[in-house]
């Protein structure tokens, strides 16, 4: 798990940025000087084909993000990250598979991103039960967060942008919440944990949850339901509020190339310690995150189009005047498209909007966080089948915060096997 912030957030050092540039340059030169068959292009298979190991490297370097528009709960910008990931699947007979993943960002100590057991009671039927640290049930983009599946370099706002809300600290009143508008990268409230830390996105694209997940499907329809310890905004390894989250997702494929999806979840958001500090003893299970989502994907020929909308509502403890108007609501809309220009070459674009409900404080009525709009355009070129170079340009506009408008450029090399 990412370490907590202490004081001011650390910007990428020149050494860190130089390391990212170096990796990008090294991979680019390597790809340009060897044949298309030099780099490994398939997973490693061992133990009589029962153990499969795969991996990826995604090296990104972009403009310095002074507005923290692309920062994540792991305290770094997705535009300046070198991510190494190693995944393994061990098959133990026809009915049991053990899966795990290790991840390292910018040379830091690897962390266990995923570890779960997949049980298939009927080997010939599309039904499985997953137990452990499992993928997010909620949402469409949460299923394609690997760099190779993202046509651009940035992430949709609903899955990455940090709101000011925290589970370990809550605002004393509406004025304190509004005072943190646009400050999700380093948020602080007076009730609960006093140390300034990062807030949460609507749905985390970088952490998996812990619990039980059941999936069943067929050619035209499939569904997933899970009971886990966290919420979409705050996946957990260990429960800290005494009650689980329940989440579900349904996908239908009415015609070839078209996928329609719907997701829903509800679970406690505020940690037990913060709930006690705010109420003097009321159970943390009363302070929830409830989320709904709808999405669509259509692919035909050279085109791929995606649309996703997420609505998230948080219920927080009411501490002092002026009182918060609950629930606090955030709505994210993302429209994304990709077009294959030529073999191995594509162009892509994404439009994002993240908006927030209003509260009334001493200074009047305002949205509880600063609305954000993002436009990102770019493209990719396959240097070989499993080595992809991406370029992107991103423009961000925010109604609040220290930096309200920022344009950023980035490059990324992705290698996988």
NUKE-311577 format. One line per field, with one value per residue (C-alpha): x, y, z; residue in one letter. Coordinates in nm, 4 decimals, padded with zeros to 6 digits. Layout:
! NUKE-311577
x <- c(X  ...)
y <- c(Y  ...)
z <- c(Z  ...)
res <- c(A  ...)
***
This chain:
! NUKE-311577
x <- c(00.0000  00.1144  00.2762  00.1010  00.1824  00.3759  00.3452  00.3790  00.3496  00.6770  00.7145  00.9150  01.2840  01.5186  01.6758  01.3361  01.2405  01.5805  01.5365  01.2059  01.3558  01.6449  01.4182  01.2108  01.5215  01.6721  01.3600  01.3169  01.6767  01.6560  01.3404  01.4841  01.8047  01.6738  01.4465  01.0805  01.1498  01.4274  01.2124  01.0136  00.6542  00.4723  00.4265  00.6694  00.5176  00.6646  00.5799  00.4329  00.2251  00.0653  00.2498  00.2208  00.4211  00.3666  00.4818  00.4798  00.6797  00.5139  00.7537  00.5899  00.7425  00.5432  00.5257  00.5419  00.1868  00.1827  -00.1938  -00.1788  -00.4471  -00.2980  -00.1933  -00.3185  -00.3539  -00.0039  00.1345  00.2632  00.1548  00.0545  00.2422  00.5725  00.5761  00.7761  00.5603  00.6840  00.4293  00.4710  00.1710  00.1507  -00.1216  -00.0750  -00.3226  -00.3992  -00.6221  -00.9247  -01.1103  -00.8562  -00.6226  -00.4106  -00.3386  -00.1147  00.0536  00.3459  00.3849  00.6666  00.6465  00.9571  01.1882  01.0128  00.9650  00.7228  00.3773  00.1228  -00.1352  -00.3494  -00.3635  -00.6675  -00.7896  -01.0274  -01.2591  -01.4525  -01.6979  -01.7917  -01.4922  -01.7037  -01.9348  -01.8616  -01.9026  -01.6277  -01.5748  -01.2756  -01.1536  -00.8793  -00.7624  -00.9812  -01.0417  -01.2913  -01.6464  -01.7665  -01.7255  -01.6008  -01.2625  -01.1562  -01.1270  -00.8766  -00.6404  -00.3226  -00.1243  -00.1580  -00.5393  -00.5413  -00.5208  -00.3960  -00.1624  -00.3922  -00.6823  -01.0525  -01.1218  -01.3693  -01.1005  -00.8009  -00.8753  -00.8462  -01.1411  -01.0890  -01.2788  -01.0931  -01.2038  -00.9786  -01.0752  -01.4018  -01.4871  -01.6281  -01.8744  -01.9558  -01.6997  -01.4160  -01.5165  -01.5469  -01.2070  -01.0513  -01.1987  -00.9380  -00.6997  -00.7549  -00.3857  -00.3238  -00.6461  -00.6860  -00.9823  -01.0051  -01.2001  -01.0037  -00.6476  -00.4876  -00.2003  -00.2634  -00.3028  -00.4428  -00.8173  -00.9970  -01.1250  -01.4785  -01.3419  -00.9822  -00.8109  -00.4950  -00.6062  -00.7993  -01.0412  -01.0437  -01.3305  -01.5378  -01.6455  -01.8828  -01.9040  -02.1275  -02.1807  -02.2527  -02.2183  -02.4794  -02.4902  -02.2793  -02.2887  -02.0619  -02.1419  -01.8988  -01.8800  -01.5589  -01.4011  -01.3747  -01.5668  -01.4952  -01.3192  -01.1293  -01.0470  -00.9021  -00.6944  -00.8311  -01.1731  -01.1662  -01.5369  -01.7060  -01.9311  -01.8715  -01.9470  -02.1835  -02.1248  -02.2624  -02.2174  -02.4193  -02.3012  -02.5084  -02.3989  -02.7141  -02.5340  -02.1829  -01.9412  -02.1744  -02.1346  -02.3683  -02.2934  -02.4392  -02.2764  -02.3860  -02.2227  -02.2836  -02.0611  -01.9216  -01.6701  -01.5660  -01.3210  -01.4210  -01.1698  -01.2939  -01.6572  -01.5930  -01.4103  -01.7039  -01.9971  -01.8593  -01.9611  -02.1999  -02.1193  -01.9070  -02.1427  -02.3872  -02.1451  -02.1425  -02.0392  -02.3139  -02.2261  -02.4012  -02.2528  -02.3584  -02.1282  -02.1266  -01.8651  -01.9007  -01.6341  -01.6625  -01.3882  -01.1227  -01.3374  -01.3760  -01.6047  -01.6603  -01.8898  -01.9093  -02.0998  -02.0438  -02.2531  -02.1135  -02.2792  -02.1114  -02.2845  -02.0607  -02.1104  -02.2798  -02.0519  -02.1075  -02.2673  -02.3052  -02.4215  -02.3381  -02.6195  -02.6003  -02.5380  -02.2410  -02.2682  -02.0066  -02.0771  -01.8123  -01.8728  -01.6100  -01.6290  -01.3397  -01.2632  -00.9875  -00.9307  -00.6769  -00.5088  -00.2840  -00.1426  00.0205  -00.0851  -00.3882  -00.5241  -00.7303  -00.9163  -01.0994  -01.3307  -01.3935  -01.6139  -01.6291  -01.8926  -02.0063  -02.3251  -02.3606  -02.3472  -02.4232  -02.1563  -02.1019  -01.9942  -02.2925  -02.3656  -02.0842  -01.9986  -01.8298  -01.5296  -01.4040  -01.5514  -01.2916  -01.2915  -01.0212  -00.9528  -00.6789  -00.5714  -00.2910  -00.2004  00.0157  00.2627  00.3492  00.7258  00.6611  00.3603  00.4223  00.6118  00.3966  00.4950  00.2237  00.2161  -00.0535  -00.1520  -00.3860  -00.5682  -00.7235  -00.9596  -01.0757  -01.3089  -01.0934  -00.7582  -00.4210  -00.3783  -00.6988  -00.5802  -00.2935  -00.1816  00.0467  00.2328  00.3526  00.5177  00.4934  00.6562  00.4742  00.6274  00.4507  00.4896)
y <- c(00.0000  00.3566  00.5350  00.8255  01.1837  01.3778  01.7543  01.8916  01.6501  01.5608  01.6511  01.4159  01.4845  01.5500  01.2101  01.0416  01.2278  01.1548  00.7878  00.7824  00.9596  00.7141  00.4129  00.5573  00.6335  00.2926  00.1053  00.3179  00.2681  -00.1025  -00.1434  00.0517  -00.1494  -00.5050  -00.7150  -00.7632  -01.1103  -01.0182  -00.9277  -01.2082  -01.1975  -01.4631  -01.5642  -01.8010  -02.1463  -02.3829  -02.6878  -02.8966  -02.5976  -02.5504  -02.2260  -01.9238  -01.6061  -01.2822  -00.9271  -00.5712  -00.2489  00.0884  00.3852  00.7294  01.0763  01.3953  01.7594  01.8452  01.8388  02.1545  02.1275  01.7608  01.6771  01.3327  01.2372  00.9144  00.7807  00.6354  00.9910  01.0165  01.1372  00.8745  01.0880  01.0354  00.6723  00.3632  00.0653  -00.2936  -00.5692  -00.9452  -01.1794  -01.5549  -01.8189  -02.1632  -02.4301  -02.6993  -02.9366  -02.8497  -02.6658  -02.4509  -02.1720  -01.9465  -01.6009  -01.3210  -00.9999  -00.7913  -00.4265  -00.1747  00.1955  00.4094  00.1450  00.1240  -00.1959  -00.4307  -00.4588  -00.7413  -00.5917  -00.9070  -01.2512  -01.4761  -01.8297  -01.9004  -02.1957  -02.3511  -02.6090  -02.7146  -02.7066  -02.6885  -02.4091  -02.0315  -02.0031  -01.9221  -01.8060  -01.5872  -01.5464  -01.3088  -00.9747  -00.9688  -00.7278  -00.4453  -00.5553  -00.2010  -00.0286  -00.0900  00.0842  -00.1004  -00.4117  -00.2595  -00.0540  -00.2077  00.0344  -00.1795  -00.1606  00.2201  00.3938  00.7121  00.7769  00.9549  00.7856  00.8784  01.1338  00.9088  00.6448  00.8630  01.2236  01.2767  01.4429  01.6021  01.3266  01.0952  00.7936  00.8643  01.2318  01.4205  01.7907  01.9619  02.1616  02.2822  02.5642  02.3227  02.0981  02.3868  02.5131  02.1988  02.2439  02.1337  02.0126  01.6379  01.5690  01.7017  01.7233  01.7925  01.8072  01.8742  01.5612  01.2373  01.1942  01.5433  01.4686  01.6078  01.3186  01.2375  01.2120  00.9415  00.9115  00.7987  00.4558  00.3467  00.2146  00.1293  -00.0905  -00.4165  -00.5120  -00.8116  -01.0572  -01.3019  -01.2530  -01.4756  -01.4607  -01.6407  -01.5758  -01.6817  -01.5538  -01.2782  -01.1951  -01.2277  -01.1006  -01.0534  -01.0003  -00.9513  -00.8993  -00.7174  -00.5094  -00.1732  00.0478  00.1526  00.4679  00.2883  -00.0806  -00.2410  -00.5366  -00.5336  -00.4121  -00.1020  -00.0268  -00.3562  -00.4029  -00.5270  -00.3756  -00.5454  -00.4755  -00.6123  -00.5755  -00.6946  -00.6994  -00.7752  -00.8125  -00.7698  -00.7572  -00.8241  -00.5493  -00.3877  -00.4289  -00.2634  -00.2647  -00.1516  -00.1507  -00.0766  -00.0883  00.0130  -00.0139  00.1743  00.4419  00.6230  00.4348  00.3440  00.5827  00.8838  00.7920  00.7759  01.1106  01.2705  01.1182  00.9948  00.6373  00.5998  00.2965  00.3571  00.1403  00.4320  00.6443  00.4879  00.5241  00.4279  00.4180  00.3485  00.3225  00.2610  00.2059  00.1121  -00.0032  -00.0413  -00.1707  -00.1970  -00.2068  00.0502  00.2225  00.1693  00.3927  00.3860  00.5800  00.5541  00.7458  00.7064  00.8582  00.8308  00.9429  00.9679  01.0016  01.1602  01.2366  01.5696  01.7464  02.1235  02.4310  02.5164  02.1581  01.9625  01.8816  01.5034  01.2918  01.4478  01.3542  01.3373  01.2530  01.1529  01.1186  00.9863  00.9501  00.7767  00.6819  00.5071  00.4814  00.2547  00.4743  00.2038  -00.1339  -00.0729  00.2946  00.4452  00.7819  00.8288  01.0929  01.1149  01.3819  01.3802  01.5807  01.5484  01.7483  01.7801  01.8614  02.1859  02.2675  02.5937  02.7483  03.0826  03.2399  03.1032  02.8071  02.6229  02.2818  02.0761  02.0136  02.1891  02.0597  01.9393  01.9037  01.7166  01.6667  01.4229  01.3378  01.1182  00.7989  00.4921  00.3089  -00.0596  -00.0935  -00.4665  -00.6744  -00.6295  -00.2999  00.0104  00.3781  00.6272  01.0071  01.2242  01.5855  01.6722  01.9931  02.0301  02.3007  02.3175  02.5577  02.5904  02.4973  02.6671  02.5815  02.6045  02.5398  02.3272  02.1651  01.8604  01.6452  01.2895  00.9881  00.6261  00.2984  -00.0221  -00.3690  -00.6872  -01.0628)
z <- c(00.0000  -00.0632  00.2278  00.3979  00.3145  00.5722  00.5373  00.1859  -00.1016  -00.2615  -00.6270  -00.8502  -00.8002  -01.0880  -01.0260  -01.0436  -01.3600  -01.5114  -01.4373  -01.6208  -01.9206  -01.9159  -01.9184  -02.2028  -02.4066  -02.3370  -02.4424  -02.7536  -02.8656  -02.7850  -02.9919  -03.2815  -03.3010  -03.2857  -03.4993  -03.4145  -03.2734  -03.0258  -02.7248  -02.5606  -02.6781  -02.4777  -02.1123  -01.9420  -01.8917  -01.6304  -01.4169  -01.6964  -01.8127  -01.4707  -01.3873  -01.6167  -01.5528  -01.7396  -01.6910  -01.8184  -01.8016  -01.8598  -01.8577  -01.8720  -01.8749  -01.9032  -01.8058  -01.4369  -01.3040  -01.0895  -01.0420  -00.9342  -01.1901  -01.2573  -00.9046  -00.7507  -00.3970  -00.4440  -00.4293  -00.7841  -01.1243  -01.3787  -01.6342  -01.4499  -01.3463  -01.4363  -01.3426  -01.3398  -01.2877  -01.2597  -01.2534  -01.2005  -01.2315  -01.0756  -01.1809  -00.9251  -01.1167  -01.3298  -01.0554  -00.8698  -00.9843  -00.7621  -00.9065  -00.7826  -00.8932  -00.7704  -00.8680  -00.8321  -00.9204  -00.9790  -00.8349  -00.4992  -00.3009  -00.4821  -00.3292  -00.3662  -00.5983  -00.6169  -00.4585  -00.4829  -00.5433  -00.8324  -00.7836  -01.0720  -00.9343  -01.2884  -01.5198  -01.8360  -01.7219  -01.7135  -01.3365  -01.0876  -00.7299  -00.6432  -00.2860  -00.1665  -00.2993  -00.6082  -00.9005  -00.8578  -00.9359  -01.0011  -01.3353  -01.6856  -01.6854  -01.3688  -01.5869  -01.8284  -01.6143  -01.7569  -01.9697  -02.2819  -02.2549  -02.2198  -02.5607  -02.3897  -02.0952  -01.8519  -01.6751  -01.6756  -01.4014  -01.2215  -01.1684  -01.0864  -00.9858  -00.6091  -00.4387  -00.0974  00.0884  00.3248  00.5268  00.8249  00.8673  00.8150  00.7871  01.0958  00.8864  00.5353  00.5536  00.6237  00.3326  00.0862  00.2011  00.0536  -00.2969  -00.5523  -00.2809  -00.2979  -00.3480  00.0059  00.2035  00.5767  00.8153  01.1880  01.2916  01.2922  01.1609  01.1549  00.9125  00.5595  00.3159  -00.0256  -00.0768  -00.2721  -00.6301  -00.7083  -00.8032  -00.7510  -01.0630  -00.8682  -00.5764  -00.5573  -00.2822  -00.0454  -00.0154  -00.2203  -00.5820  -00.7818  -01.1613  -01.4105  -01.7770  -02.1296  -02.4880  -02.4486  -02.0775  -01.7647  -01.4108  -01.1103  -00.7430  -00.4558  -00.0810  00.0152  00.2913  00.1137  -00.1294  -00.4914  -00.3676  -00.0948  -00.1488  00.1645  00.2719  00.6284  00.7361  00.9595  01.0007  01.0863  00.7818  00.4254  00.0863  -00.1566  -00.5267  -00.8511  -01.2243  -01.5247  -01.8874  -02.1969  -02.5587  -02.7688  -03.1063  -03.2280  -03.1186  -02.8648  -02.4866  -02.2352  -01.8635  -01.5330  -01.1873  -00.8312  -00.4883  -00.1286  00.1762  00.4776  00.3810  00.6995  00.9230  01.2776  01.4404  01.2419  01.3088  01.6844  01.6756  01.4943  01.6842  02.0135  01.9442  01.6474  01.4326  01.1241  00.9186  00.8934  00.6869  00.3436  -00.0188  -00.2633  -00.6320  -00.9603  -01.3070  -01.6662  -01.9613  -02.3267  -02.5755  -02.9506  -03.1867  -03.5616  -03.8207  -03.7334  -03.4689  -03.0962  -02.8870  -02.5093  -02.2776  -01.8982  -01.6314  -01.2556  -00.9770  -00.6239  -00.2997  00.0383  00.3759  00.6405  01.0112  01.0846  01.3317  01.3471  01.1873  00.9064  00.8466  00.5349  00.2970  00.2626  00.0752  -00.1029  -00.4707  -00.7472  -01.1118  -01.3655  -01.7401  -01.9812  -02.3605  -02.5347  -02.8945  -03.0871  -03.4624  -03.6345  -03.8908  -04.0355  -03.9278  -03.5883  -03.5720  -03.4001  -03.2867  -02.9701  -02.7701  -02.4382  -02.2936  -01.9169  -01.6852  -01.3060  -01.1188  -00.7563  -00.5653  -00.3697  -00.0007  00.1788  00.3995  00.5678  00.2366  00.0438  -00.1809  -00.3618  -00.4970  -00.2247  -00.4534  -00.7650  -01.0943  -01.3467  -01.7261  -01.9146  -02.2842  -02.3844  -02.7384  -02.8620  -03.0377  -03.0418  -03.2653  -03.2256  -03.2529  -03.2401  -03.1374  -02.7648  -02.7562  -02.7869  -02.7972  -02.6980  -02.7145  -02.5567  -02.4950  -02.2101  -02.1138  -01.7669  -01.6376  -01.2753  -01.0936  -00.7814  -00.6325  -00.6596  -01.0296  -01.2294  -01.5825  -01.7092  -02.0339  -02.0189  -02.2682  -02.2128  -02.3751  -02.2683  -02.3699  -02.2821  -02.3061  -02.2044  -02.2352)
res <- c(X  X  X  X  X  X  X  X  X  X  X  X  X  X  X  X  X  X  X  X  X  X  X  X  X  X  X  X  X  X  X  X  X  X  X  X  X  X  X  X  X  X  X  X  X  X  X  X  X  X  X  X  X  X  X  X  X  X  X  X  X  X  X  X  X  X  X  X  X  X  X  X  X  X  X  X  X  X  X  X  X  X  X  X  X  X  X  X  X  X  X  X  X  X  X  X  X  X  X  X  X  X  X  X  X  X  X  X  X  X  X  X  X  X  X  X  X  X  X  X  X  X  X  X  X  X  X  X  X  X  X  X  X  X  X  X  X  X  X  X  X  X  X  X  X  X  X  X  X  X  X  X  X  X  X  X  X  X  X  X  X  X  X  X  X  X  X  X  X  X  X  X  X  X  X  X  X  X  X  X  X  X  X  X  X  X  X  X  X  X  X  X  X  X  X  X  X  X  X  X  X  X  X  X  X  X  X  X  X  X  X  X  X  X  X  X  X  X  X  X  X  X  X  X  X  X  X  X  X  X  X  X  X  X  X  X  X  X  X  X  X  X  X  X  X  X  X  X  X  X  X  X  X  X  X  X  X  X  X  X  X  X  X  X  X  X  X  X  X  X  X  X  X  X  X  X  X  X  X  X  X  X  X  X  X  X  X  X  X  X  X  X  X  X  X  X  X  X  X  X  X  X  X  X  X  X  X  X  X  X  X  X  X  X  X  X  X  X  X  X  X  X  X  X  X  X  X  X  X  X  X  X  X  X  X  X  X  X  X  X  X  X  X  X  X  X  X  X  X  X  X  X  X  X  X  X  X  X  X  X  X  X  X  X  X  X  X  X  X  X  X  X  X  X  X  X  X  X  X  X  X  X  X  X  X  X  X  X  X  X  X  X  X  X  X  X  X  X  X  X  X  X  X  X  X  X  X  X  X  X  X  X  X  X  X  X  X)
***
